[in-house]
Amino acid sequence: MAGAVRTFLRRYGDFAQALLLAAVVWYGFSHTLEENLLHPSFPRPAVLYVHAAVFGGWMVLLLVQTGLVALARKTAWHRRLGWLGLAMGCAMPVLGTVSALRMTHLRFGFGDIDDVAFLILALNDMAAFAVLFGLAFALRRREPQAHRRLMLMATGVISVAALTRFPPWLPAPDMGAWVYYAYADGLIALGLARDLVVLRRPHWVYLRVFPAVIALQVLANVLYATRPDAWMNLALWLIR
């Protein structure tokens, strides 16, 4: 039995993790799509719609790319589609950052100071995605095993946006923003669990990179919770 599980995870682990991430993103955003994009209470900036389309496309591409390797064994196609992934991966943090700044500007106009403080979390997510994606792309030939883990980790980082949109049945939704990062990190840690089963040891990505991601999440949540004047003044300047 243990051997069968190990064999399954060795071949299909990445695809299964990508499928779970896609399901989380679809389910989370499906609960706010109507009120936030299709029939919003106030006009949304056009960049938000572009960001939503690229985000959705990224999740589809992740499924296709992991499926090409795990299910079809078409590594040549995987490499060709990688250039589309490069374009989308470069666009994601730019669109996400601009969307966050524009939406915060709009909501601050309605007197929402909490959204100004919350901006640190959105910017941290975009920065983390950009760094993880950049590392993944740089290592795609030299260390393909690190490449695929970093790609899944980058996607796991931004899955927090979908998790915050889950219905109230998600445990402890009122405990603060940090709980959603715990869920997102749990999704990332599935890759670590896979390594422990298949390789019987964690890959260096989970030993060196993952702790840094968590540390930055903690710092961002502290800034969001404490709202120091230096951060709030910077945030107000950014959204002008």
C-alpha positions as CSV (number, residue, x, y, z in Angstrom):
1,M,0.0,0.0,0.0
2,A,2.8,2.4,1.0
3,G,4.6,1.6,-2.3
4,A,1.5,2.4,-4.3
5,V,1.0,5.7,-2.6
6,R,4.7,6.6,-3.2
7,T,4.4,5.7,-6.8
8,F,1.2,7.7,-7.3
9,L,2.7,10.8,-5.6
10,R,6.0,10.5,-7.6
11,R,4.1,10.6,-10.9
12,Y,0.9,12.6,-10.1
13,G,1.8,14.6,-7.0
14,D,2.4,17.9,-8.8
15,F,-0.7,17.6,-11.0
16,A,-2.8,16.7,-7.9
17,Q,-1.5,19.7,-6.0
18,A,-2.1,22.0,-9.0
19,L,-5.7,20.6,-9.3
20,L,-6.3,21.3,-5.6
21,L,-5.0,24.9,-6.0
22,A,-7.2,25.4,-9.0
23,A,-10.2,24.1,-7.2
24,V,-9.5,26.4,-4.2
25,V,-9.1,29.5,-6.5
26,W,-12.2,28.7,-8.5
27,Y,-14.3,28.0,-5.4
28,G,-13.2,31.1,-3.5
29,F,-13.6,33.6,-6.3
30,S,-16.9,32.1,-7.4
31,H,-18.5,33.5,-4.3
32,T,-17.6,37.1,-5.0
33,L,-17.5,37.1,-8.8
34,E,-21.1,38.5,-9.1
35,E,-20.8,41.3,-6.6
36,N,-17.2,42.3,-7.3
37,L,-16.9,42.0,-11.1
38,L,-20.2,41.3,-12.9
39,H,-22.5,43.6,-11.0
40,P,-20.4,45.7,-8.6
41,S,-21.8,48.3,-6.3
42,F,-19.4,50.8,-7.8
43,P,-17.4,50.8,-11.0
44,R,-14.2,48.7,-10.9
45,P,-11.1,49.8,-12.7
46,A,-10.5,48.0,-16.0
47,V,-7.2,46.6,-14.8
48,L,-9.1,44.5,-12.3
49,Y,-10.8,42.6,-15.1
50,V,-7.6,42.1,-16.9
51,H,-6.0,40.8,-13.7
52,A,-8.9,38.4,-13.1
53,A,-8.6,37.1,-16.6
54,V,-4.8,36.6,-16.4
55,F,-5.2,35.0,-12.9
56,G,-7.7,32.5,-14.3
57,G,-5.5,31.8,-17.3
58,W,-2.6,31.2,-15.0
59,M,-4.5,28.5,-13.1
60,V,-5.5,26.8,-16.4
61,L,-1.9,26.9,-17.6
62,L,-0.7,25.4,-14.4
63,L,-3.0,22.5,-14.8
64,V,-2.0,22.1,-18.4
65,Q,1.7,22.3,-17.7
66,T,1.6,19.8,-14.8
67,G,-0.7,17.5,-16.8
68,L,1.6,17.5,-19.8
69,V,4.4,16.1,-17.6
70,A,2.4,13.8,-15.3
71,L,-0.3,12.5,-17.6
72,A,0.9,12.9,-21.2
73,R,4.7,12.9,-20.7
74,K,4.9,15.7,-23.3
75,T,7.9,17.6,-21.9
76,A,8.6,19.3,-25.2
77,W,5.2,20.8,-25.3
78,H,5.7,21.7,-21.6
79,R,8.8,23.7,-22.6
80,R,7.1,25.4,-25.5
81,L,4.2,26.5,-23.3
82,G,6.7,27.8,-20.8
83,W,7.1,30.9,-22.8
84,L,3.4,31.7,-22.4
85,G,3.9,31.0,-18.7
86,L,6.8,33.5,-18.7
87,A,4.6,36.2,-20.2
88,M,1.7,35.5,-17.8
89,G,4.0,35.2,-14.8
90,C,5.6,38.5,-15.5
91,A,2.2,40.2,-15.9
92,M,0.6,38.7,-12.8
93,P,2.5,40.8,-10.1
94,V,2.2,44.0,-12.2
95,L,-1.5,43.6,-12.7
96,G,-2.0,42.5,-9.1
97,T,-0.1,45.4,-7.7
98,V,-1.9,48.0,-9.9
99,S,-5.3,46.4,-9.1
100,A,-4.6,46.6,-5.4
101,L,-3.5,50.2,-5.5
102,R,-6.5,51.3,-7.6
103,M,-9.0,49.4,-5.5
104,T,-7.5,50.7,-2.3
105,H,-7.6,54.2,-3.7
106,L,-11.3,53.8,-4.5
107,R,-12.2,52.3,-1.1
108,F,-10.2,54.9,0.8
109,G,-12.4,57.5,-1.0
110,F,-15.3,55.8,0.8
111,G,-13.6,56.2,4.1
112,D,-12.2,52.6,4.4
113,I,-8.9,53.0,6.3
114,D,-8.7,49.3,6.9
115,D,-8.2,48.7,3.2
116,V,-5.2,51.0,3.3
117,A,-3.6,49.0,6.1
118,F,-4.5,45.8,4.2
119,L,-2.5,46.9,1.2
120,I,0.7,45.5,2.8
121,L,-0.7,42.0,2.5
122,A,-1.5,42.4,-1.2
123,L,1.9,43.9,-2.0
124,N,3.6,41.2,0.0
125,D,1.8,38.5,-1.9
126,M,2.7,40.0,-5.3
127,A,6.3,40.5,-4.3
128,A,6.5,36.9,-3.0
129,F,5.0,35.6,-6.3
130,A,7.4,37.6,-8.4
131,V,10.5,36.4,-6.5
132,L,9.3,32.7,-6.5
133,F,8.4,32.8,-10.1
134,G,11.7,34.5,-11.1
135,L,13.6,31.8,-9.2
136,A,11.5,29.1,-10.9
137,F,12.2,30.5,-14.3
138,A,15.9,30.9,-13.7
139,L,16.3,27.3,-12.5
140,R,14.1,25.7,-15.1
141,R,17.0,24.1,-16.9
142,R,19.6,23.8,-14.2
143,E,17.3,22.5,-11.5
144,P,14.0,21.3,-12.9
145,Q,13.0,19.8,-9.6
146,A,13.4,23.1,-7.9
147,H,11.6,24.8,-10.8
148,R,8.4,22.8,-10.4
149,R,8.3,23.2,-6.6
150,L,8.8,27.0,-6.9
151,M,6.0,27.3,-9.5
152,L,3.6,25.5,-7.2
153,M,4.8,27.5,-4.2
154,A,4.3,30.8,-6.1
155,T,0.7,29.8,-7.0
156,G,0.1,28.7,-3.4
157,V,1.1,32.1,-2.2
158,I,-1.5,33.9,-4.2
159,S,-4.2,31.4,-3.4
160,V,-4.7,33.3,-0.2
161,A,-6.8,35.8,-2.2
162,A,-9.3,33.1,-3.0
163,L,-9.2,31.7,0.6
164,T,-10.3,35.0,2.0
165,R,-13.4,34.8,-0.2
166,F,-14.5,31.4,1.2
167,P,-17.9,31.1,2.9
168,P,-18.1,31.4,6.7
169,W,-17.9,27.7,7.1
170,L,-14.1,27.9,6.8
171,P,-12.8,27.5,10.3
172,A,-11.9,30.6,12.3
173,P,-12.7,33.2,9.7
174,D,-12.7,36.0,12.3
175,M,-9.3,35.3,13.8
176,G,-7.5,37.8,11.5
177,A,-5.8,37.7,8.1
178,W,-3.0,35.4,9.3
179,V,-5.3,32.4,9.4
180,Y,-5.8,32.5,5.7
181,Y,-2.0,32.5,5.2
182,A,-1.9,29.4,7.4
183,Y,-4.4,27.7,5.0
184,A,-2.4,28.8,2.0
185,D,0.9,27.6,3.5
186,G,-0.9,24.3,4.3
187,L,-1.6,24.0,0.5
188,I,2.1,24.7,-0.2
189,A,3.2,22.2,2.5
190,L,1.5,19.4,0.6
191,G,4.5,19.5,-1.7
192,L,6.7,19.1,1.4
193,A,4.6,16.1,2.5
194,R,5.0,14.6,-0.9
195,D,8.8,14.9,-0.7
196,L,8.8,13.2,2.7
197,V,6.8,10.3,1.3
198,V,8.6,10.0,-2.0
199,L,12.1,11.1,-1.2
200,R,12.0,10.6,2.6
201,R,13.6,14.1,2.9
202,P,12.5,17.7,2.1
203,H,13.8,19.4,-1.0
204,W,16.0,22.4,-0.4
205,V,13.2,24.7,-1.7
206,Y,11.2,23.8,1.4
207,L,14.1,24.2,3.8
208,R,15.4,27.5,2.5
209,V,12.7,29.3,0.5
210,F,9.5,28.3,2.3
211,P,10.6,29.6,5.7
212,A,11.5,33.0,4.1
213,V,8.0,33.2,2.5
214,I,6.4,32.5,5.9
215,A,8.7,35.1,7.7
216,L,7.6,37.8,5.2
217,Q,3.9,36.8,5.7
218,V,4.4,37.2,9.4
219,L,6.0,40.6,9.0
220,A,3.2,41.8,6.7
221,N,0.5,40.6,9.1
222,V,2.3,42.4,12.0
223,L,2.3,45.6,9.9
224,Y,-1.3,45.2,9.0
225,A,-2.3,44.5,12.6
226,T,-0.2,47.3,14.3
227,R,-0.5,49.9,11.5
228,P,2.6,51.9,12.3
229,D,2.6,55.5,11.1
230,A,5.5,54.9,8.7
231,W,3.6,52.2,6.9
232,M,0.3,54.0,6.8
233,N,1.9,57.2,5.5
234,L,3.7,55.2,2.8
235,A,0.5,53.4,1.9
236,L,-1.5,56.7,1.6
237,W,1.3,58.0,-0.6
238,L,1.2,54.9,-2.9
239,I,-2.6,55.1,-3.5
240,R,-2.7,58.8,-4.4
